[in-house]
Structures are given as C-alpha cells and as structure tokens.
C-alpha cells in the first residue's frame, strides 16, 4: 500500500556555479586527474539542478566562484546552518582549506550574526545531517570526532556519531540522506558504508529506513536532497525510485555525471540555509 503523498516545505539553498571546476588532484577515490572534465557540460548540469530547485518554489542563493578553488561547487562542505546559526568548516585537505573563509565571509555579508569558526576539522554538511531533533555526524575519513562535541555544544542538539569505513563513501552525505527533517525517523542509507556498531545504531534509530543497494550507493544515489516531498537524486540510482514513491515521495532524477568526477552529486552541490 502506498503512503499518501507528502508535503514539500520551502527551502533556501546556497550553491556555487562550477565556473572553474576541474579535477587536477585526487583527494577521494572518485577523483582521477587523467579523466578530463567537460566544463560546459558541468555548468549545464549544475544550472539544471539550480533551476529545478527554483521551479519547485525554493530560493537559491549563489556564491561567487574563485579560480583558485576548483571544488567550490560542492557548497555542502562549506558550513552547517541550523536555526540560523552557522558553524563553519575546517577542511581536512590543504587543497580546499581556502573555501572556509569564503563561506564565512558570505554569511557575515548576508545578515547571519552568529557565525562560528570551528576549532576542529569538520566538512560541514558533508558529514553533518540534520533531522528534526538531532545531528547525525560522520567520522573516519574527513571530519574529526572532536567536531561532534563542538557541534553539539554550539547548536544545542544531540549529535550521534557514525563511523564510515568505505573510502568511496568518505562523507556521510555519500552514505545517508535525511528524507524528512520534520521528523527523526525518515532516512535512507547504505549499510555497507558503516561500521558494525554504527549499523546497529542506525537500525535502532531508523527501523523503517529505506535501505539502499550497493549499486544505488555506487551511483551516488544517497547524495540526494529532499524538501519533504521531492527527492532530487542522481538518475542512475534507478533502484531507489520505486521505494521512494511507495513512501509517498516524488523522486526527481538529475544528471550530474561531470560533477561526480570530483566526488559529489546533488547534495554536495547544495547547502541548506536553515532559518531560526
């Protein structure tokens, strides 16, 4: 039996066009400098994603790209915003560290009065996923476990640490997606990305979760964005479409194959600006 169709909620997103995107180094298993990026195609794919958000009624703010920071298109890694408060990023790799200051400056220039520069390495919404009450927090490849306590203290929300064990799913947003952040129960995830203990935690917290197959996880299908009704995800994650519809969601397939060459897809390109 199908669940009744769900309701979308207005969102405000921050995105950055891939004007200077390229893969000239490798800091994750998806990146291969020997595979050239088709930049006009990357830009076109990104614009389709941006325009789809706007067509669904959401607001998209744009961050100005910089030529010395080719990974700025992955705005999800630049900060975490909860209740109007901003916790900045501290990147694990030197190649991306300059992005943190660009994001912090944007927030200060756009009226955010509570902007914290973190003490510990965290790659923002790459490793922090927000539910109604909690922050789910990945660790193991990028974000430091110490960042979890820092986020809990700053946001005043319980942080639940999850250990990532497969380098292809180096960020939490490659392995798990919150489908409805008005609840603490609606997620989809790939168990193989997590340690045995973290799989047990996820099974206890989310007994009715949508479990993704290895094939759909490899297609970056969990690097998705949900507004509570529409779930924008890579179109190659074909095994997720029917289960999402059965739960009352409306999957929207997107083609971001050029941006996947840098190790990211829909969610990596989308930072959510959650108001107070």
Secondary structure, DSSP 8 states (H G I E B T S, - for coil): -----------EEEE---TT----S-SSTT--TTS---HHHHHHHHHHHHHHHHHTT-EEEE----TT-TTTT-GGGSEEEETTEEEE-B-SSGGGTHHHHHHHHHHHHTT---EE--SS-B-GGGTEEE-SSEEEEEESSSS-THHHHHHHHHH-SEEEEEEB--GGG-SGGGTEEEEETTSSSEEEE-GGGB-HHHHHHHHHH-TT-EE--HHHHHTTTTS-EE-SSEEEEETT-THHHHHHHHTT-EEEEE--HHHHTTT--TTTT-EE----
